[in-house]
Amino acid sequence: MMPGRGWRLPFRLLGIPVSLDPTFALVLPLFAWLIANQVGAFATLLAQVGVVLDVDALTTGYTPYYLGLASALGLFASVVVHELGHAVTARMYGVQTKMITLWFLGGVAQLEDMPRARGAEAVVAIVGPIVSGALSFLFAGALQLFGLQGGFAFVIAYLALMNAGLAIFNLLPALPLDGGRVLRSLLAMAMERERATVIAGNISRVVAVLLGIYGILTFQLFLVIIAFFVFNAGQAEVYAERARQVFEGRRVADVMTADPVTVDLDMPLLQFRQLRAFKPHPCYPVVDADGVLAGLARIDDADKADDDAPLSTIVKQAETARPGEDLQRAVQRLAGGEAGRLVVVDRDERVVGILSRTDVVRLLQNEAAPA
């Protein structure tokens, strides 16, 4: 389970787009409600460290819910800053960040790739907890320096505590947490990266199981969900690294399906629909009279169009690749695309192949099969 497509916010942070996964619409009010129901207990805890608040004032009427919403928004803003730390550090190694996404389990900076220099992944990963720790220090300092009281003091104190917890939690040696990436990077300095990933993945499973058991024993459902995510995401990291090893050194031309079926831009829609019976593909490259790629046409879109409409009305822009393009980069674009395939074109924009997810899966299966 990883964040999917969501709502892109109308601004960028340091040039990086930010989006909200659909699950964010669930988790934000959930967090606000949970915090609101803990205002009294948290205020009592603060009193033990010298921060005395008026509990009655904080728990009267709708005040706890206002505080819960403000604290939840502040927490997710802190997560964005945490992810920006990763993104800025990765940029120092020449790796750009495609998107920062907030979702059910926090946030994720979607890097184009992980820096491959020795130890670089550890540097990129460790910056996140450092940023969260720095935020915790700043919030705690502001609480003391400005002598905040009431609801402001509650929110600032809550963010100080949660950022400290976020820093510590992310240091757990489990992929895909920052601590797991640091572990994998350090291991990769002494052995092959694939073996380092397998070892880190095995450790991740142990950590996930322990987290899950602790969550069950303490009746913390959210911690159990996190443990389930860590267990599966750690294994996904192992599979992804093995796939990277398979893709390394290969080009798109090595894997693509050559000479695919194309359709003419002037083909009648009725005839296009009939392709379903002969060539059961969900979509087809469309070429103009000169044989140049004009786009991609889906059978499902044809079913929704009028019979007398021209094929050009359902043609959409195709995502393309070059035969000599690095396979790893092409697969990354393929995974993030909507069509599930890249149309491979030559320098004259003529179709020479199709790279689909089926082609990639077939390659991985062949490489995994015993000799």
BAFITOR-456943 format. One record per residue: residue in one letter; y, z, x of N, C-alpha, C, O, CB in turn. Coordinates in pm, whole numbers, plus 50000, padded with zeros to 5 digits. Last residue first. Glycine has a CB too. Example, Ala and Ser with C-alpha at 12.3 -4.5 7.8 and 13.67 -1.06 7.14 Angstrom:
BEGIN
S497755070851285498945071451367500035078751290501145080451341499405057251408;A494315078051319495505078051230496705078051320496685084651424495535090551131;
END
This chain:
BEGIN
A478264856151771477984843251836476504839951825476074829451874478414843551984;P479304869651455478564871051583478214857351640477904848051566477274879351563;A482664865551333481224862851319480524863951455481064859751557480984848751258;A485324867251389484614879951372483104877951363482344887451383485104887051247;E486114841051396486224848751519485444861751511484964866851612487684851651551;N485694834251129484934827351233484954835251365483954835951436485504813251255;Q487564850951004486134852450976485294846051084484284851651126485774846450841;L489944840451104489584854351133488104856751109487454863951186490414863851048;L489844814450994489884816451139489434830451175488624832251267491304813851193;R489934820450721488764813450776488694815350928487624817450984488804798350741;V492464831550699491284839950673490034833550733489184840550788491104842150521;V493974808450754494064820050842492854829150825492274833750923495354827950814;D493314791850539493064787350676493054799150773492224799850863494124776950720;T494264807350328492834804650338492464800150478491414803950531492414794150236;R496954805750359496314818550387494804817150399494154824650472496654828650279;S497594773850520497494782850406496884796150448496364797450559496674776450293;L499234747650636498724760350686498764770250569499834774450525499574765650810;I498694713350631499024725050551498434737350621497264737350659498474723750403;G500054683050782499054693350757499584704250665500754704350627498604699450887;V501954664150801500764661950884499694672650859498574671450909501144661851031;V504604647850645503574658150631502344654650715501784643750703503174659850483;R507574641350824506414636250752505304646550756505094653250857505944622650812;E509824646750974509654653750847508554647750761508584648750638510964653750770;D509754636751225510344628151123510234634050984510504627250885509694614551126;R508324655351365509754654451391510474645851288511684647451266509994648851529;D506044667251107506364662751242507874661551257508624666151171505684649351274;V505054696850925505694683750934505974680351080506134689151165507004683350852;V503184716150710503374712750852503904698450861503274689050812502044714350933;V504034739650480503814725350496504154721750640505264724050686504674716950393;L502384769850430503454762950499503084748350510501954744950545503724769050639;R501594791750156501274780750247502534775350311503624776250254500524769450172;G502454808949966501134811450022500684800450115499504799750150500134813249913;A504934808949846504014798049813502604800549866501644794649814504534785149869;E506474829849942506004830449804504914820249775504064822649690507154828349709;G506154846350266506544835650174505934837150037504984844750018506164822450231;G505144864550444506334868350370506784858050269507714860550192507434870950464;A502994851350554502744863850481503944867750396503784873650289502404875050579;L504294830350685503364827450576503154839750489503134838850367502024822450631;R505624843450885506404836950780505544833850659506004834650545507054824150833;Q503364851951027504324861750978505184855850867505454862450767505204866751093;V502254827451095501524836151002502454846950947502324850650831500314842551072;A504144818251280503944810851156503244819551052503584819150934503124798151182;R503784836551486505064836251414504934828851282505544832751182506144829651500;Q501134829851558501484843451519502774843551438502844850051333501624852451642;L501274803051642500554806651519500954820451469501094822451348499044806251542;D504114785651744503214796851772502584801651642503284804151544503974808351843;E504174750451672504724764051655503664774551686502484772751657505264765951513;G503334724451678503294731851803503834745951793503944752851895504064724551906;P503714715151414502354716251470502274724751596501274731551619501824702451500;R506044735351232505774724451324504384725951382503914737251397506834723851437;A506544742450883506204746551019505994733951101505794723151047504924755651023;T508334751950581507694742750674507384749150809507914759650843508554730550694;E508474756650241508564763450370507744755350469506574752250444508064778350361;A510194734950016508954739150083509274746550212510224743150283508064727050112;Q511934737749712511994736649857510724742249920510234752849881513234744049912;K510294722349430511044733049494511004731249646510164724049699510474746849455;V510104702149147509974702749292510874713649348512074714149318510314689049356;I510474698048884509724710148919509544711549070508914720949117508364710048851;T511854674348861512424686148795511684699048833512234709948815512394684448645;S510364653948973511454659649053512034672348993512634680349064512554649449070;L508744644148777508184653948869509274660948949509124672548987507194647148964;P510594641548466510124636248595509594647548684509964659148667511264628648668;A509394647548133510274651448245509724645548375508514644748392510384666848256;D507714643047926508534631747968509494635148083510304626848124509324626547850;D506504667647884505694656347932506544644947986506144638048079504804651247821;D508304696148011508064685947909507304674147968507434671148087509394681147849;A506664723548187507674713148172507304703348061506144702348021507874705648304;K504574740448228505684745648149506744735148119507624737348036506324757248220;D502874726648393502394730248259503514734948169503434733748047501324740948269;A504344725848627504174713348551503714716348409504104709348315503174704048621;D504024751448719505354747248676505284734548593506074732648500506264745248797;D501314750248786501754759348680503144755648629503404756648509501754773748729;I501354732549003500694728548879501164737348763501394732248653499154729548893;R504304728449195503214736949147502644731649016503374726848930503704751449129;A505464710849476505344711049330504114719249289503024717149343505254696649272;L507874710049731506554714649689506544715349537507504720049476506194728449753;G509584683349906509454697049856508024700049817507084693649864510364699249737;A509744660050044510824662849949510764677049895511754682249845510784653049834;L508964645150348508754656650261509984659150174511104660250224508424669150344;V508754609650348509384621850401509214633150299509324631050179510904619450431;G507974585150258506944594050310507484606850369506744614250434506144587050413;D509854570550133509704568150277508654577150341508464576950462511044570350347;A509854580249876509364566649897509164563350045508394554350078510334556749836;D508894614949939509684604449876509114590749912508044589649970511164605449920;V506364639049854507044630449950507814619649875507454615649764506024624050047;V505284672049812505834660249747506604652149850507414657649925506754664249626;P502354691649840503574686349902503994673549831503164665249794503354683650054;Y501254711849564501094700049649502414696349714503474697749653500554688149567;C499374740349438500594732649460500344721549561499344721649633501744741849508;P496794749649393497884754449307499184746649323500004746449231498144768849336;H494094726249372495044733649454496194738349364496534731449268495574724849572;P491564710749304492034723449246492914731749340492544742749383490854731749205;K491434679849242491794687149362492384700649320493594701649302492814679149451;F490604673248980490044666449096490274674049227489384674549312490634652649108;A491884687848785490464684948766489814679048891488594679748906490274675448649;R494524688548867493774701048858492274698648851491484706548904494234709048738;L495644664248833495104667148966494264679948966493414681849053496234668449067;Q496834663448590495424659648596494794661948733493574661648748495274645048557;R499494668348641498674679048584497184676048598496384685248614499024681148438;F500264642848727500264653948822499394665448771498654671648847501694658948848;Q500194628348491499234624948598499144636348700498064639148752499644611848668;L502324640748364501004640948302499924638048406498874644548409500924630848188;L504504634748529504024648448520502624649348462501814657548506504974656748436;P504274606048742504464611948609503864626048604502844628748667503834602948499;M505774603949065504534605248989504834611448852505584621248845503494613849067;D507884601249240508004594549110506734595349026506614588348926508374580149131;L507104614049472508184620049395508304613849256508774620449163509494618549469;D503574615749519504834608449525505864614749432505514620149326504634593749489;V501754640949696502044633649573503414627149587504294632249657502004642949447;T499054645749931500454646449892500654638449764499814630149729501384641050006;V496444663150084496824654549971498304656649941498754667949926495954657549845;P496694665950446496504671050310496894660850205497574651050234497304683750290;D496064662750737496114651750639495874656750497494934652150432495094641050674;A494464694050827495174681650858495084671650742494164672150660494614675250986;T495024726950799494244716450736495014703350751496094701750694493944719650585;M495604745351107496014739150982494944729550929494094724751003497324731751000;V494854753651362494274760451245494524753151115493744754551020494834774451235;D496174740651561494794744651587494084749751462492854750151457494764755351694;A498784737451481497904725751475496444729351496495564721951452498324715551579;V499904762151546499654758751405498664747351394497784747551307500964755151335;R498194775351835499304768651769498914765351626497734765651590499724755851845;R497284804652028496994793451936498274788151874499274795151861496014797951825;G497964826552174497674814352247497364802352158497204791252207496534816652338;E496774848951933497444847252061496994834552132495794832052149497204859352149;F495194853251713496254843251703496864839851840497404828951858497334848251610;V493504873851798492924860951760493984850051762493724838851807492274861751620;Q495334894151836494554889551951493934875851923493844867452012493474899651986;R496184897451575497134892751675496424887451798496844877551858498094903951714;A493864908051462494314894751420495284889051523495224877151554494974895451281;R493884932851585492764923751612493144909451573492794899951643491504928151536;E496194942851468496164940851613495024931451651495184923051739496004954251685;A495414944251200496544935651238496534932851388496844921751430497874942151197;Y493374963151210493054949351170494154939751213493884928651257492854948551018;V494934985451286493824980851370493484966351339493324958251430492574989851350;E496664987551068497224985051201496144979851296496394970851376497854997851257;A494864994150868495534981250861496164977650995496184965851032496614981450752;Q494225019950943493205009650953493814995750950493364986551019492185011050841;G496695031650881496175032251017495115021651041495095015151145495615045951047;A496835027750609497775020550694497325020750839497545011050912499175026550682;N494835045250515494685030850497495615022850588495225012350640494965027150352;F495845070450602494465066450630494325051250623493765045050713493495073150531;V498425070650495498245070850640496855066050677496695058450772498485085050695;F497825071150217498575060050276498345059250426498095048450479500065061550246;F496545095850198495825083650160496495071450221495825062350270495765082250006;A498655112450274497435112150355496635099550325496095093250416496585124650328;I500425108050061500825104050196499595102950286499485093550365501825114150256;I498915119749857499255105449850499645100249989499235089350029500415102949749;V498915146049945497635138949934497875123849930497145116149991496855143449807;L501595151749918501025151750051499665144750053499315138150151500875166150103;F501815151249642502545141349720501995140449862501945129649920504045144749723;L500315173449562499835160049531500515149549618499885139949661500065156849384;Q499485202049672500625193249697500165178649682499705172549778501225195749840;F497695223649669498115217249543499375208949559500235208649470498335227849435;T496615232749896497915238449861498515232049735499665234549699498895236849978;L494275218249912494185232849912495485239449868495475250349811493795237850050;I495295192149921494445196349809494435211649798494555217149689493015190949826;G496705192150163497405189250039496615193849917497205198749820497685174550029;Y494615196950344495685206850330496435204850199496765214450130496665205950449;I493205173050305492555185950275493615196750254493535204650160491595189950390;G495135154350394494625153950258493995167150216494225171950105493615142750243;L495435161550662496575162350572496115162850426496625170650346497515150450593;L492835155750751493335169450758494535171450665494655181750598493715173050902;V492835128150709491865136550639492345151150638492255157950536490475135450705;A494885120250886495005117750742494065126650662494455132050559494725103150711;V493795127251133495035133751088495185132150937495575141550868496265127751161;V491615109351135491385123851142492605131351089492475140651009491075128151287;R492965084851130492065088351020491805103451017491765109550911490725080751032;S494325085651374495085085351248494215089451131494665096651042495655071451224;I492265083551555493005096151549493785096951418493885107651358493955097551670;N491655056751501490655067151476491305080951466490955088951381489585067151588;G494025044251587493595043151447492575053851411492625059351301493015029451420;A494015049651857495085055351775494715054951627495045064051551496415047951799;I491745033951921491745048451945492805055251859492535065551796491995051452096;V492705008451845491495013951783491445029151800491135036351705490235007451845;T494895005852016495115006151872493915012051801494065019751706495414992051820;A493625004652263494565015552236494815017052087494925028152036495885013152309;R492244980652233491494993052244492375005152215491945014652151490874994252383;E494484963452224493554964052110492744977052114492564983652011492614951852111;R495704967052473496404971452352495444972652233495584981752152497534961752319;E493784980652741494174969452657494734974452525494314984752473492974960052633;M495315008852916494175000952870494684989252786495884988152763493175009552788;A497595022252980496425024753064495215016453026494195016853095496065039353058;M499455015852799499895015052938498725017053034498825014053153500985025352966;A498355021552558498345007552599498835005752742498664995052800499194999252504;L498955048552530497565044752561497505030552615496725027552705496675046052435;L501645045852460501285052652585499855049252626499585047452744501455067852569;S501405032352215502145026152325501775032552458501625025552558503635027352301;R499995050752058499425037652085500085031052206499415025052290499555028551963;L501895072052053500555073952109499945060552147499415059152258499645081252009;V504015059751919504215064752055502865066352124502705062552240504985078252054;R502735055351677503185043751757503465047951902503195040351995504445037251694;G502345081351591501195072651614501555060651698500765056151782500605068051483;G504975089851559504125096351659502895088051692502455087751806503705109951612;D505795073951343506385071851475505535078051585505385072251693507795077651480;L503015061951143504105071251173504595069151316503885063451399503655085851151;P500905046451051502025039751117503235048951142504345044051160502465027951034;L499145064951302499755052351262499825051851109498905056451043498945040251318;A499755097251416499005089151320499785076451288500955077151251498725097151190;P500615123151535499995111751606499125103351515497915102351534499155116851722;L503775132651402502325133851393501675121451457502145110351435501865135451243;L506445128251393505865129451526504365131551521503725132251626506525140851600;N507205129351132507035116051191506465116451331506045106151384508355109051193;F507495156951098506385149951033506135136451098504985132551118506675148050884;I509855162051244508595168151285507415160451226506435157751297508535182851242;A511765147051100511555144751243510205149951288509475143051360512665151451325;L511555158650847511255144450864510985141151010510085133451041512405135850811;G512435184750898511055182450856510635168050875509505165250913510875186450712;A515085178850959514245185251060512775183151027511965180151114514555200351070;N515815168650712515845159750829515045165650944514395158351019517295157150873;M515565191550555514665180250531514675170450647513645164550678515065172950402;L517605208750654516205212750658515265200650647514285199750721515905222650547;A519915193450605519615198250740518145201650753517495197850851520485210550774;L519745189850331519605178150418519325182150562518595175250633520865169650411;Y520195216450248518935209650213518705197750306517595195650354518955204950064;A522785220550339521695228550394520335221950366519445222050451521725242850337;I524135202150177524175200550322523035208350387522395203350480525525205250378;V523595212849920523195199249955523125197450106522165191850158524165189049893;F524735239149940523315237049907522845223349954521815222250020523085238449756;A527405234249993526595241350093525105239150067524325237350160526915256450093;F528115222149753528225214649878527355220949986526665214050061529695214049925;G527755243349568526895231649563526945223449691525915218249734527255223049447;G528875270749769528475264949642527545253049657526685252549745529675260949565;Q530605262750079530085271949978529605263949856529875251949843531175282149936;L531095259350433530885253750300530265263950206529495272650248529995241350307;G532315262750690532145273850596531935269350453532545274850361533335282850602;F532455243850883533425242650774533285253650670534045254050573533275229250707;L530415252351061531775249751110532805249950998533885255551013531825236251180;Q528045254850913528635266450978530105264251012530935273250995527855269951103;L527665228950816527535240350725528215252650783528885260050711526045243250697;A527805213651044528865212350944528855224150849529905228850806528705199250866;G525395221351168526675224351231527825223851133528725232251136526925214851345;A523555210650989523585225151010524905229351073525475239651037522405229551099;F524185183551024524335189850892524415205050906525255211450843523175186050799;L523555180251297524915177751248525155184351113526225190151091525165162651237;F520805186151303521745194151383523175192551330523915202351321521675190051532;S519855165551141519625179451103520615188551175521185197651115518175183651135;L520585143551296521185145451164521035159851117521965165651061520545135851062;A518885147651515520335148151535521065150151402522035157651396520825135151603;G516405143751391516735156751450518235158451470518785169151447516015158551582;S516675116651326516525126651219516855140651269517505148451200515095126351161;V516825105951586517945104251493517865114651381518885120651345517955089951434;I514295113051681515495118051750516705117151658517515126351652515745110051879;P512585098851506512635113551501513855119451571514395129651527511385119151562;G513475072151607513545076551467513585091751454514525097051396512365071151389;V512875070051878514275070851838514415075851694515365082851663514965057251854;I510195065551905510675079251924512125080951882512565092051854510525083352069;A509905037551867509375047151770510025060751783510375066951682507875048451787;V511065025652091511555022151958511135032751856511915036551769511035008351916;V509445037452290510895039752290511475037052151512255044952099511595030852395;A506925027752225507165042152226508645045252218509065054452148506555048452351;E507305000352264507025005252129507275020252120507775025152019505575002052089;A507634999252543508764996252455508535001552314509465006752251509014981152450;G505505002252717506215014152675507325011852575507925021452527506755020852791;R505884969852833505144982352849506014994352810507104996352864504654983852995;A506954947252575507124952952708506404966452715506314973652615508634954652744;R506864938852315505604938852390505744944052532504754945252604505044924952394;P508204950552007508424947152147507154948652229506434958552215509534955852206;M506814936751713506964948851793507194944751939506464936351990505704958251780;D508814915551503507624918051585507854931151658508984936151663507354906151687;E510734918951312510104905851325508814906751406507854899551381511064895851390;L510414949651126510764942251247510074928751249508984927151194510374950351372;Q511464966150873510514955050891510964946551010511794937550996510414946350761;A511574999350840512314988450903511314977550936510414979551018513094993251031;V511185018750550510525011450658511465000450708512074993250629509165005350611;G511075050650380511705038050420510945031550532510155038050601513145040250461;G509425067050130510545068250223511195054950254511795048750166510085074550351;L507415061049953507125070450060508225071050166507975075150279505825066750125;F508585042349775508015054849725507825065249834508035077149810506705052049658;W511395028949965510305028049867509745041849841510345051949879509185018649917;L513735008050116513455021350066512405020149957512495011649869514755028250012;T513784986750395513404988550256513135003150225512405009850298512174980050223;I515504965050593515184979250577514944981450428515794978450345516334988650632;M514534934450748514954941850631514654956650650513674960250715514254936450504;K514174922951000514334914450883514934921850765515744916350690513004908450844;T515494928851312514934935351193515214926751071516374923651042515514949751175;Q514604914351632515484916351518514734923051402513504922851397516074902851473;V514314921451969513574920251843514514923551727515134934151725512324929751841;G515434926652216515454912852167514694910652039514454899252001514894904052270;Y515624952752276514504945652337514414931152287513424924252313513194952952307;M517684960352117517904961052262516794953852339516994949452452517984975752308;R516484959951870517414949151904517704948852053517954938252110518724950751825;A515154984151870514364971851880515244960051920514804951251994513654968851748;T517385000651834516635001351958515794988851979515714983552090515735013851959;V518144993451576519084991551686518354991751820518664983851909520185002451683;A515835000751429516294987051432517224984351551517084974151618517014983751302;H515575028651462514515019651507515055005551528514784999051629513345019351407;G518015035851341517735039551480516655030851539516775026051652517335054151489;L517605027351083518595020151164518415023451312518645015051399520025023651119;E515855047050998515345033451020516315024951100515905016351177515055026750886;H517685068650984516485069551067515955055651101515655052651216515385077950996;V519385058650788519915060650922518755061751023518845056451133520805073350928;V517575059150571518155046350615518695047650758518495038650840519285041850518;V517165086650552516035078050588516535064450637515995058850732515085076250467;S519655094550463519205099050595518045090450644517935087450763518805113850592;A519575083850210520575078650304520195082550447520385074850541522005083950269;F517605100050106517295085950128518325079250218517995070150294517205078649994;L519075124250102517825123250178517475108650206517085105350318516675130050101;G521185118549930521455121550070520225120350157520315115850271522025135450083;L519735115549693520485104149747520805106349894520715097049975521785101949668;A518765141849670517835130649682518525118449740517975111649827517215127349545;S521175156249644520295158849759519325147349780519065143449893519515171949739;A522155146049403522955144649526522085146549649522235139349748524105154749527;L520065153849229520375139749248521165137549377520865128249453521175134349129;G520195181949254518965174749286519225160049313518685154449408517955176149172;L522765187449163522415190549302521165183049344521085178249457522225205549321;Y522425179648898523435173148980523125175149128523215165949209524835178448947;Y520455197948832520115183648829521155175348905520815165448968520005178648684;P521715222948848520575219948935520245205048942519795200149045519365227548888;T523805219748643524115220248786522915217248876523055209748972524675233848821;Y523485221048376523005208848441523225208848593522895199148661523675196748380;G523085256248359523295243548291522675231648364521515232048406524755241248274;T522805272148673523335272448537523515258248482524035249448551524675279948534;T522165275548935521055273048842521505273148697520675274248606519955283448861;L524415281949080523695269649115522615266049014522195254449009523075271049252;A525165306548975526065295048957525325281848983525585271848916527285296149051;D523015322449063523275320848919524145308548893523885300948800523965333348863;V523265321749342522105315549277522375312949130522005302449077520865324249293;D525585316649560525535322549427524435315649347524645304849292526915321449353;L524335320849895524885312749787524745320249655523885328949640524175298849781;V524415326350234524345332950105525065324550000526245321450014524975347150113;V522755321750508523565313150421523425318550279522435315750211523125298050429;G520985336750662522405339850668523315331150583524525333050586522855339050805;V518385332350622518925327450750520445328750754521105322650838518515312850773;Q517925341750370517195348250479517685343750617517435350550717515715345250466;A519295324350209519865337850227519195345050343519815353550407519715346050099;L517605302750195518805301750278519405315450305519955317850413519835292750212;L515755312050007515325309750144516525309150238516465314550349514525296750153;T517365311749779516825324549827516375323449972516585332550051515655329149738;A517745284549756518905293049780518475306749832519125312649918519745294649652;F515145276749696515745272449822516955280949856517175284249973516145257549814;A514765288249445513895292349555514515288449690514415296049786512495285849540;G516795274449297516795289049311515975293749429516425302349505516275295349185;V515965247349324517285251849369517295266949392517765271649496518355248049266;Q513745235049234513565243749349514895249449400514935255749506512875236149461;N514325217249038513475228549000513235238249115512585248549096512155223448948;A515735198249182516435206249081515635218649043516205229249018516715197748957;I513685186349327514685194549398515405203749300515655215349330515705185549472;L512365172949119511655182949198512635192149271512435204249275510735176049298;W514405155449030513835165548939513145176749016513305188448983512845159148841;A514785139649256515905147249200515405158449110515935169549113516855137949121;F512235128249282512725137249385513865145949331513925157949357513205129349508;L512295112749044511245122749067511695132949170511555144949149509945115949112;P514455095249078514545105748975513475116448991513705128048956514455099748837;L513215081649310514525088149315514675098649206514995110049237515645077649303;V510745070449235510765081949325512125088949329512175101049351510375077549465;L511305049049061510485060349017510705072549104510845083649053509005056549019;A512805031649204513315035449073512525047049014513015054248927513265023548978;F511165026549416512315035249440512895040149308513415051249299513385027849521;T509355007649343508915021549335510065031249358509955043049324507815024049436;P510694983349402510614988049262510185002649249510595009349155509664979449184;D512704988849698511424985249637511404990249493512035000349463510234991149718;L515774977849787515104988749717513824983349656513864974449571516034995049608;S517084967650109516544965149975515894977649919515514986749993515544953649979;V519474955250333518784967050281518314964050139519064958650059519714979650284;P519974935250628519924936950483519104949250444518174953050514519334924550417;I521984941950907520614942350856520644943950704521274953350654519804953950922;G524474944851022523944931351009522544930550950521964919750943523934924851141;L524944971550991524804966351127524154952451126523394948851216523974975951213;L523884966550675524204977250767523904972550908522744969850942523414990150733;R525194947350406524324948650522524804960350607525984963650608524304935550606;F525104944350046525774946950173524724947750283523524948750256526614960150167;P523904945849787524944935849819525724938849945526924936049951525904934749704;L520324949949826521644955449803522714945549851522474937849943521804969049874;R517644934849663518464935149785519844940149750520474935349655518544921049851;W514884948449518516274944549491517084945849619517194956649676516884953149378;G511734936649635512554945249551513924939549531514114927449528512644959049609;R508364932149730509674926149705510454934949607509894939949510509534911749650;G506854961549864506834947249831508244942049811509194947149871506004944649706;P505614985350094506664980650007506614965649985506364958050079508004984550063;M502004989550079503244988350155504314983250060503994977249957503074979050278;M498815000050085500005000050000501235000050088501475009550163500015012249904;
END
